[in-house]
Amino acid sequence: MRLIAALILIPLVVGGCANQGLRDLRNNSGGPDEFIVAPVGALEQPQDYATLPTPTPGQANRTDRYPLQEGIVAVGGNPAAASGPIPASDGALVQHASRLGVTPGIRQTLAESDADFRRRKARFTQFRIVNVDRYNQAYKRQALDPDFVADQWRARGADTPSYPPAD
Protein backbone atom coordinates (compact mmCIF):
# COMPACT_ATOMS: atom_id res chain seq x y z
CA MET A 1 0.00 0.00 0.00
CA ARG A 2 2.86 2.37 0.82
CA LEU A 3 4.49 1.57 -2.49
CA ILE A 4 1.33 2.49 -4.40
CA ALA A 5 0.97 5.75 -2.46
CA ALA A 6 4.62 6.57 -3.11
CA LEU A 7 4.25 5.82 -6.83
CA ILE A 8 1.29 8.23 -6.98
CA LEU A 9 2.70 11.00 -4.79
CA ILE A 10 6.27 11.17 -6.11
CA PRO A 11 5.31 12.18 -9.69
CA LEU A 12 2.82 14.71 -8.33
CA VAL A 13 5.38 16.30 -6.04
CA VAL A 14 8.11 16.35 -8.70
CA GLY A 15 5.66 17.70 -11.31
CA GLY A 16 4.66 20.50 -8.97
CA CYS A 17 8.27 21.69 -8.75
CA ALA A 18 8.38 22.81 -12.37
CA ASN A 19 8.36 26.58 -12.64
CA GLN A 20 7.58 27.72 -16.17
CA GLY A 21 7.40 31.42 -15.37
CA LEU A 22 4.19 33.39 -15.27
CA ARG A 23 2.96 32.24 -18.64
CA ASP A 24 3.92 29.23 -20.71
CA LEU A 25 3.37 30.35 -24.30
CA ARG A 26 4.91 27.37 -26.01
CA ASN A 27 2.98 25.51 -28.67
CA ASN A 28 2.66 21.92 -27.44
CA SER A 29 0.20 20.79 -30.10
CA GLY A 30 2.79 19.13 -32.33
CA GLY A 31 1.34 20.94 -35.36
CA PRO A 32 3.07 23.46 -37.57
CA ASP A 33 4.21 26.74 -36.06
CA GLU A 34 2.92 29.55 -38.24
CA PHE A 35 5.31 32.07 -36.70
CA ILE A 36 8.40 30.28 -38.03
CA VAL A 37 7.57 31.08 -41.65
CA ALA A 38 8.18 34.72 -42.52
CA PRO A 39 6.63 35.90 -45.76
CA VAL A 40 9.01 37.68 -48.08
CA GLY A 41 8.54 39.87 -51.12
CA ALA A 42 8.10 38.38 -54.56
CA LEU A 43 11.21 37.21 -56.37
CA GLU A 44 12.01 39.24 -59.46
CA GLN A 45 14.27 38.43 -62.34
CA PRO A 46 16.57 41.39 -63.00
CA GLN A 47 16.93 42.88 -66.47
CA ASP A 48 20.70 42.58 -66.29
CA TYR A 49 22.59 40.30 -63.93
CA ALA A 50 25.69 42.49 -64.16
CA THR A 51 23.92 45.37 -62.38
CA LEU A 52 22.98 43.35 -59.30
CA PRO A 53 24.51 44.55 -56.01
CA THR A 54 27.21 42.51 -54.33
CA PRO A 55 25.71 39.92 -51.94
CA THR A 56 26.03 40.82 -48.26
CA PRO A 57 25.59 37.66 -46.14
CA GLY A 58 23.65 38.32 -42.96
CA GLN A 59 22.48 41.76 -44.09
CA ALA A 60 19.23 43.04 -45.57
CA ASN A 61 17.91 41.47 -48.74
CA ARG A 62 15.94 43.08 -51.57
CA THR A 63 13.01 40.75 -50.83
CA ASP A 64 13.00 41.31 -47.05
CA ARG A 65 9.86 42.75 -45.51
CA TYR A 66 9.83 45.58 -43.01
CA PRO A 67 6.81 45.04 -40.74
CA LEU A 68 7.08 48.35 -38.88
CA GLN A 69 7.02 50.37 -42.10
CA GLU A 70 4.28 48.17 -43.57
CA GLY A 71 2.17 48.72 -40.46
CA ILE A 72 2.63 52.48 -40.69
CA VAL A 73 1.53 52.44 -44.32
CA ALA A 74 -1.45 50.19 -43.46
CA VAL A 75 -2.86 52.77 -41.04
CA GLY A 76 -2.26 55.65 -43.47
CA GLY A 77 1.05 56.96 -42.16
CA ASN A 78 4.32 57.93 -43.77
CA PRO A 79 7.10 55.42 -43.04
CA ALA A 80 9.78 58.01 -43.79
CA ALA A 81 8.50 60.15 -40.89
CA ALA A 82 8.69 57.29 -38.37
CA SER A 83 12.35 57.82 -37.57
CA GLY A 84 12.26 61.61 -37.76
CA PRO A 85 11.03 64.25 -35.33
CA ILE A 86 7.43 64.49 -34.20
CA PRO A 87 5.38 66.15 -36.95
CA ALA A 88 3.81 69.52 -36.18
CA SER A 89 0.34 68.03 -36.70
CA ASP A 90 0.91 65.74 -33.69
CA GLY A 91 2.39 68.45 -31.46
CA ALA A 92 -0.86 69.09 -29.55
CA LEU A 93 -1.31 65.38 -28.88
CA VAL A 94 2.24 64.96 -27.58
CA GLN A 95 1.94 68.12 -25.47
CA HIS A 96 -1.32 66.90 -23.89
CA ALA A 97 0.08 63.42 -23.23
CA SER A 98 3.16 64.86 -21.51
CA ARG A 99 1.37 67.65 -19.61
CA LEU A 100 2.11 66.05 -16.22
CA GLY A 101 5.74 65.40 -17.03
CA VAL A 102 7.69 62.62 -18.67
CA THR A 103 9.80 60.19 -16.69
CA PRO A 104 13.00 59.33 -18.56
CA GLY A 105 13.68 55.59 -18.76
CA ILE A 106 10.12 54.68 -17.70
CA ARG A 107 10.12 51.40 -19.63
CA GLN A 108 13.24 50.14 -17.88
CA THR A 109 11.93 51.28 -14.49
CA LEU A 110 8.60 49.51 -15.03
CA ALA A 111 10.31 46.34 -16.26
CA GLU A 112 12.50 46.22 -13.16
CA SER A 113 9.62 46.89 -10.74
CA ASP A 114 7.46 44.28 -12.49
CA ALA A 115 10.24 41.69 -12.29
CA ASP A 116 10.66 42.49 -8.59
CA PHE A 117 6.89 42.22 -8.03
CA ARG A 118 6.71 38.84 -9.76
CA ARG A 119 9.76 37.61 -7.83
CA ARG A 120 8.13 38.56 -4.50
CA LYS A 121 4.83 36.92 -5.51
CA ALA A 122 6.59 33.73 -6.61
CA ARG A 123 8.31 32.99 -3.30
CA PHE A 124 5.70 30.60 -1.98
CA THR A 125 4.01 29.56 -5.23
CA GLN A 126 6.79 27.34 -6.58
CA PHE A 127 5.21 24.07 -5.50
CA ARG A 128 1.87 23.11 -7.06
CA ILE A 129 0.34 19.71 -7.68
CA VAL A 130 -1.59 20.88 -10.76
CA ASN A 131 -0.75 23.49 -13.39
CA VAL A 132 -2.05 26.96 -12.58
CA ASP A 133 -1.86 30.28 -14.36
CA ARG A 134 0.89 32.09 -12.46
CA TYR A 135 0.17 35.36 -14.27
CA ASN A 136 -3.38 35.54 -12.93
CA GLN A 137 -2.16 34.55 -9.48
CA ALA A 138 0.40 37.34 -9.37
CA TYR A 139 -1.81 40.09 -10.77
CA LYS A 140 -5.20 39.06 -9.35
CA ARG A 141 -5.38 42.01 -6.93
CA GLN A 142 -4.61 44.48 -9.72
CA ALA A 143 -7.26 43.22 -12.15
CA LEU A 144 -10.41 45.22 -12.79
CA ASP A 145 -13.88 43.75 -12.75
CA PRO A 146 -15.39 45.17 -15.96
CA ASP A 147 -19.00 44.75 -14.81
CA PHE A 148 -18.34 46.55 -11.52
CA VAL A 149 -16.50 49.42 -13.23
CA ALA A 150 -19.22 49.79 -15.88
CA ASP A 151 -21.89 49.86 -13.18
CA GLN A 152 -19.95 52.56 -11.33
CA TRP A 153 -19.73 54.72 -14.44
CA ARG A 154 -23.41 54.17 -15.20
CA ALA A 155 -24.36 55.15 -11.67
CA ARG A 156 -22.51 58.43 -12.19
CA GLY A 157 -24.46 59.06 -15.40
CA ALA A 158 -21.71 58.32 -17.91
CA ASP A 159 -22.72 56.89 -21.28
CA THR A 160 -21.38 53.42 -21.97
CA PRO A 161 -22.64 52.76 -25.50
CA SER A 162 -20.25 49.91 -26.32
CA TYR A 163 -21.07 48.00 -23.15
CA PRO A 164 -24.11 45.67 -23.04
CA PRO A 165 -27.11 47.32 -21.42
CA ALA A 166 -27.89 46.58 -17.80
CA ASP A 167 -30.57 43.95 -17.17
NUVEXBA-10747 format. One line per 5 residues: number of its first residue (from 1); their letters; for each residue x, y, z of N, C-alpha, C, O. Coordinates in steps of 0.2 Angstrom, whole numbers, plus 5000, padded with zeros to 4 digits. Layout:
! NUVEXBA-10747
NUM = a = X/Y/Z/X/Y/Z/X/Y/Z/X/Y/Z  ...
! end
This chain:
! NUVEXBA-10747
1 = mrlia = 5004/4994/5000/5000/5000/5000/5004/5006/5000/5003/5011/4997  5010/5006/5004/5014/5012/5004/5018/5013/4997/5019/5019/4995  5019/5007/4994/5022/5008/4988/5018/5011/4982/5020/5015/4979  5012/5009/4983/5007/5012/4978/5006/5020/4980/5006/5024/4975  5005/5022/4986/5005/5029/4988/5011/5033/4986/5011/5038/4983
6 = alili = 5017/5030/4986/5023/5033/4984/5023/5034/4977/5026/5039/4974  5021/5029/4973/5021/5029/4966/5016/5034/4963/5017/5037/4958  5011/5036/4967/5006/5041/4965/5009/5048/4967/5008/5053/4964  5012/5048/4973/5013/5055/4976/5020/5058/4973/5021/5064/4972  5025/5053/4972/5031/5056/4969/5031/5060/4963/5033/5065/4962
11 = plvvg = 5027/5057/4958/5027/5061/4952/5023/5067/4953/5024/5072/4949  5018/5067/4957/5014/5074/4958/5019/5079/4962/5018/5085/4960  5023/5077/4966/5027/5081/4970/5032/5084/4965/5034/5090/4965  5035/5080/4961/5041/5082/4956/5038/5086/4951/5041/5091/4949  5032/5084/4949/5028/5089/4943/5026/5095/4946/5026/5100/4942
16 = gcanq = 5025/5096/4952/5023/5103/4955/5029/5107/4956/5028/5113/4957  5035/5104/4955/5041/5108/4956/5043/5112/4950/5047/5117/4950  5040/5111/4944/5042/5114/4938/5039/5121/4938/5033/5122/4940  5044/5126/4937/5042/5133/4937/5043/5135/4930/5049/5136/4928  5038/5137/4926/5038/5139/4919/5037/5146/4918/5036/5149/4913
21 = glrdl = 5038/5150/4924/5037/5157/4923/5030/5159/4924/5026/5154/4926  5028/5165/4923/5021/5167/4924/5016/5164/4918/5011/5162/4920  5019/5164/4912/5015/5161/4907/5019/5156/4903/5025/5158/4901  5016/5151/4901/5020/5146/4896/5016/5147/4890/5011/5144/4888  5020/5150/4885/5017/5152/4879/5019/5147/4873/5019/5149/4867
26 = rnnsg = 5022/5142/4875/5025/5137/4870/5019/5133/4867/5013/5132/4870  5020/5131/4860/5015/5128/4857/5016/5120/4858/5021/5118/4855  5012/5117/4861/5013/5110/4863/5009/5105/4859/5008/5099/4860  5006/5108/4853/5001/5104/4850/5004/5099/4845/5001/5094/4842  5011/5100/4843/5014/5096/4838/5013/5098/4831/5015/5094/4827
31 = gpdef = 5008/5102/4830/5007/5105/4823/5012/5110/4821/5017/5111/4824  5011/5112/4815/5015/5117/4812/5015/5124/4816/5010/5126/4819  5021/5127/4816/5021/5134/4820/5021/5139/4814/5026/5140/4811  5015/5143/4814/5015/5148/4809/5019/5154/4810/5020/5158/4805  5022/5155/4815/5027/5160/4817/5034/5159/4814/5038/5164/4814
36 = ivapv = 5035/5153/4812/5042/5151/4810/5043/5154/4803/5048/5156/4801  5038/5154/4799/5038/5155/4792/5037/5163/4791/5031/5165/4793  5042/5166/4788/5041/5174/4787/5040/5175/4780/5044/5173/4776  5034/5178/4778/5033/5180/4771/5038/5185/4769/5040/5189/4772  5040/5184/4763/5045/5188/4760/5042/5191/4753/5037/5189/4751
41 = galeq = 5045/5196/4751/5043/5199/4744/5044/5195/4739/5047/5190/4739  5040/5196/4733/5040/5192/4727/5047/5192/4724/5051/5197/4724  5050/5186/4722/5056/5186/4718/5055/5189/4711/5050/5188/4708  5060/5193/4709/5060/5196/4703/5066/5194/4699/5072/5194/4702  5066/5193/4692/5071/5192/4688/5074/5199/4686/5070/5203/4683
46 = pqdya = 5080/5200/4687/5083/5207/4685/5084/5207/4677/5084/5202/4674  5084/5213/4675/5085/5214/4668/5092/5213/4666/5093/5210/4660  5096/5214/4670/5103/5213/4669/5107/5210/4675/5107/5214/4680  5110/5204/4675/5113/5201/4680/5119/5205/4682/5122/5205/4688  5122/5209/4678/5128/5212/4679/5127/5218/4684/5132/5221/4687
51 = tlptp = 5121/5221/4684/5120/5227/4688/5117/5225/4695/5116/5230/4699  5117/5219/4697/5115/5217/4703/5120/5219/4709/5126/5219/4707  5118/5221/4715/5123/5223/4720/5126/5217/4723/5124/5211/4722  5132/5218/4726/5136/5213/4728/5132/5209/4734/5130/5213/4738  5132/5203/4735/5129/5200/4740/5132/5201/4747/5138/5202/4747
56 = tpgqa = 5128/5202/4752/5130/5204/4759/5127/5199/4764/5122/5200/4766  5131/5193/4765/5128/5188/4769/5126/5191/4776/5130/5195/4779  5120/5189/4779/5118/5192/4785/5115/5199/4785/5113/5201/4791  5115/5202/4780/5112/5209/4780/5106/5209/4776/5103/5203/4774  5103/5215/4775/5096/5215/4772/5096/5213/4765/5101/5213/4762
61 = nrtdr = 5090/5210/4763/5090/5207/4756/5084/5212/4753/5080/5215/4756  5085/5212/4746/5080/5215/4742/5073/5213/4743/5068/5217/4742  5072/5207/4745/5065/5204/4746/5063/5204/4753/5057/5201/4755  5067/5206/4758/5065/5207/4765/5059/5211/4766/5058/5216/4762  5055/5209/4771/5049/5214/4772/5051/5218/4779/5055/5216/4783
66 = yplqe = 5048/5223/4779/5049/5228/4785/5042/5229/4788/5039/5234/4786  5041/5225/4793/5034/5225/4796/5032/5232/4799/5026/5234/4799  5037/5235/4803/5035/5242/4806/5033/5247/4800/5028/5250/4801  5037/5247/4795/5035/5252/4790/5029/5250/4786/5024/5254/4784  5028/5243/4785/5021/5241/4782/5015/5242/4787/5010/5244/4784
71 = givav = 5016/5242/4793/5011/5244/4798/5009/5251/4798/5003/5253/4798  5014/5255/4797/5013/5262/4797/5009/5264/4790/5005/5268/4790  5011/5261/4785/5008/5262/4778/5000/5260/4779/4996/5263/4776  4999/5254/4782/4993/5251/4783/4988/5255/4786/4982/5255/4785  4990/5259/4791/4986/5264/4795/4986/5271/4792/4983/5276/4795
76 = ggnpa = 4989/5272/4786/4989/5278/4783/4994/5283/4784/4994/5289/4783  5000/5280/4787/5005/5285/4789/5011/5285/4784/5010/5282/4779  5016/5289/4786/5022/5290/4781/5028/5286/4784/5030/5289/4790  5030/5281/4782/5035/5277/4785/5042/5281/4785/5046/5280/4790  5043/5286/4781/5049/5290/4781/5049/5295/4787/5054/5296/4790
81 = aasgp = 5043/5296/4790/5042/5301/4796/5043/5297/4802/5043/5300/4807  5043/5290/4802/5043/5286/4808/5050/5287/4812/5050/5287/4818  5055/5288/4809/5062/5289/4812/5064/5296/4813/5069/5298/4816  5060/5301/4811/5061/5308/4811/5058/5311/4817/5056/5308/4822  5058/5318/4818/5055/5321/4823/5048/5321/4823/5045/5319/4818
86 = ipasd = 5044/5323/4829/5037/5322/4829/5034/5328/4824/5036/5334/4825  5030/5326/4820/5027/5331/4815/5023/5336/4819/5020/5335/4824  5023/5342/4816/5019/5348/4819/5012/5346/4820/5009/5348/4825  5009/5342/4816/5002/5340/4816/5000/5336/4823/4995/5336/4825  5005/5333/4825/5005/5329/4832/5007/5332/4838/5007/5329/4843
91 = galvq = 5009/5339/4837/5012/5342/4843/5007/5343/4848/5009/5342/4854  5001/5345/4847/4996/5345/4852/4995/5339/4856/4994/5339/4862  4994/5333/4852/4993/5327/4856/4999/5325/4860/4998/5323/4866  5005/5326/4858/5011/5325/4862/5011/5329/4868/5013/5327/4874  5010/5336/4867/5010/5341/4873/5004/5339/4878/5006/5339/4884
96 = hasrl = 4999/5336/4876/4993/5334/4881/4995/5328/4884/4994/5328/4890  4998/5323/4881/5000/5317/4884/5006/5318/4889/5006/5314/4894  5010/5323/4888/5016/5324/4892/5015/5330/4897/5019/5333/4900  5008/5332/4898/5007/5338/4902/5009/5337/4909/5010/5342/4913  5009/5331/4912/5011/5330/4919/5018/5328/4920/5020/5326/4925
101 = gvtpg = 5022/5329/4914/5029/5327/4915/5030/5320/4912/5026/5316/4911  5036/5319/4910/5038/5313/4907/5044/5310/4911/5049/5314/4912  5044/5304/4913/5049/5301/4917/5054/5298/4912/5052/5293/4908  5060/5300/4912/5065/5297/4907/5066/5289/4909/5067/5288/4915  5067/5285/4905/5068/5278/4906/5063/5274/4910/5064/5270/4913
106 = irqtl = 5056/5276/4908/5051/5273/4911/5050/5266/4910/5048/5262/4914  5051/5264/4904/5051/5257/4902/5055/5253/4906/5053/5247/4908  5061/5255/4907/5066/5251/4911/5064/5250/4918/5065/5245/4921  5062/5256/4921/5060/5256/4928/5054/5252/4929/5054/5248/4934  5049/5252/4924/5043/5248/4925/5045/5240/4924/5042/5236/4928
111 = aesda = 5049/5239/4920/5052/5232/4919/5055/5229/4925/5054/5223/4927  5059/5233/4928/5062/5231/4934/5058/5230/4940/5058/5225/4944  5053/5235/4941/5048/5234/4946/5043/5229/4945/5041/5225/4950  5042/5227/4939/5037/5221/4938/5041/5215/4939/5038/5210/4942  5047/5214/4937/5051/5208/4939/5052/5207/4946/5051/5202/4949
116 = dfrrr = 5053/5213/4950/5053/5212/4957/5047/5210/4960/5046/5206/4965  5041/5213/4957/5034/5211/4960/5033/5204/4959/5031/5200/4963  5035/5201/4953/5034/5194/4951/5038/5190/4955/5036/5184/4957  5044/5192/4957/5049/5188/4961/5046/5187/4968/5046/5182/4971  5043/5193/4971/5041/5193/4978/5034/5188/4978/5033/5185/4983
121 = karft = 5030/5189/4973/5024/5185/4972/5026/5177/4971/5022/5173/4973  5031/5176/4969/5033/5169/4967/5037/5165/4973/5038/5159/4972  5038/5168/4978/5042/5165/4984/5038/5159/4986/5042/5153/4987  5032/5159/4987/5028/5153/4990/5024/5150/4985/5020/5145/4987  5024/5151/4979/5020/5148/4974/5024/5143/4969/5021/5141/4964
126 = qfriv = 5030/5141/4971/5034/5137/4967/5031/5130/4967/5032/5126/4962  5028/5127/4972/5026/5120/4973/5019/5120/4972/5015/5122/4976  5016/5117/4966/5009/5116/4965/5009/5108/4962/5013/5106/4958  5003/5105/4964/5002/5099/4962/4999/5099/4954/5000/5094/4950  4995/5104/4953/4992/5104/4946/4995/5111/4943/4997/5115/4947
131 = nvdry = 4994/5111/4937/4996/5117/4933/4991/5123/4934/4985/5122/4934  4994/5129/4936/4990/5135/4937/4993/5141/4933/4998/5140/4931  4988/5146/4932/4991/5151/4928/4994/5156/4933/4991/5160/4937  5001/5156/4933/5004/5160/4938/5003/5168/4936/5004/5172/4941  5002/5170/4930/5001/5177/4929/4995/5179/4932/4995/5185/4936
136 = nqayk = 4989/5176/4932/4983/5178/4935/4984/5178/4943/4981/5182/4946  4988/5173/4945/4989/5173/4953/4993/5179/4955/4991/5182/4960  4998/5181/4951/5002/5187/4953/4998/5193/4953/4999/5198/4957  4994/5194/4947/4991/5200/4946/4983/5201/4948/4980/5205/4946  4981/5196/4952/4974/5195/4953/4971/5202/4957/4966/5204/4955
141 = rqald = 4975/5204/4961/4973/5210/4965/4973/5216/4961/4970/5221/4963  4977/5216/4956/4977/5222/4951/4972/5222/4946/4971/5227/4942  4968/5217/4945/4964/5216/4939/4957/5220/4941/4955/5221/4946  4954/5223/4935/4948/5226/4936/4942/5221/4934/4943/5217/4930  4937/5222/4938/4931/5219/4936/4927/5223/4931/4924/5228/4934
146 = pdfva = 4926/5221/4925/4923/5226/4920/4916/5227/4922/4913/5233/4921  4912/5223/4924/4905/5224/4926/4904/5229/4932/4900/5233/4931  4908/5228/4937/4908/5233/4942/4910/5240/4940/4907/5245/4942  4915/5241/4936/4917/5247/4934/4912/5250/4929/4911/5256/4930  4909/5246/4925/4904/5249/4921/4898/5251/4925/4895/5256/4923
151 = dqwra = 4896/5247/4930/4891/5249/4934/4892/5256/4938/4888/5260/4939  4898/5257/4940/4900/5263/4943/4900/5269/4939/4897/5274/4941  4902/5268/4933/4901/5274/4928/4894/5275/4926/4892/5281/4925  4890/5270/4925/4883/5271/4924/4879/5274/4930/4875/5279/4929  4881/5273/4936/4878/5276/4942/4880/5283/4942/4876/5287/4945
156 = rgadt = 4886/5285/4939/4887/5292/4939/4885/5296/4933/4886/5302/4932  4881/5292/4929/4878/5295/4923/4882/5295/4917/4880/5299/4912  4887/5292/4916/4891/5292/4910/4888/5287/4905/4886/5282/4907  4889/5289/4899/4886/5284/4894/4891/5279/4892/4897/5280/4892  4889/5273/4892/4893/5267/4890/4890/5264/4884/4887/5258/4885
161 = psypp = 4890/5267/4878/4887/5264/4872/4890/5257/4870/4886/5253/4867  4896/5256/4871/4899/5250/4868/4898/5244/4873/4900/5238/4872  4895/5245/4879/4895/5240/4884/4887/5237/4884/4883/5241/4883  4886/5231/4885/4879/5228/4885/4875/5232/4890/4877/5233/4895  4869/5233/4888/4864/5237/4893/4863/5233/4899/4864/5226/4899
166 = ad = 4862/5236/4905/4861/5233/4911/4854/5229/4911/4849/5232/4907  4853/5224/4914/4847/5220/4914/4842/5223/4918/4836/5220/4919
! end
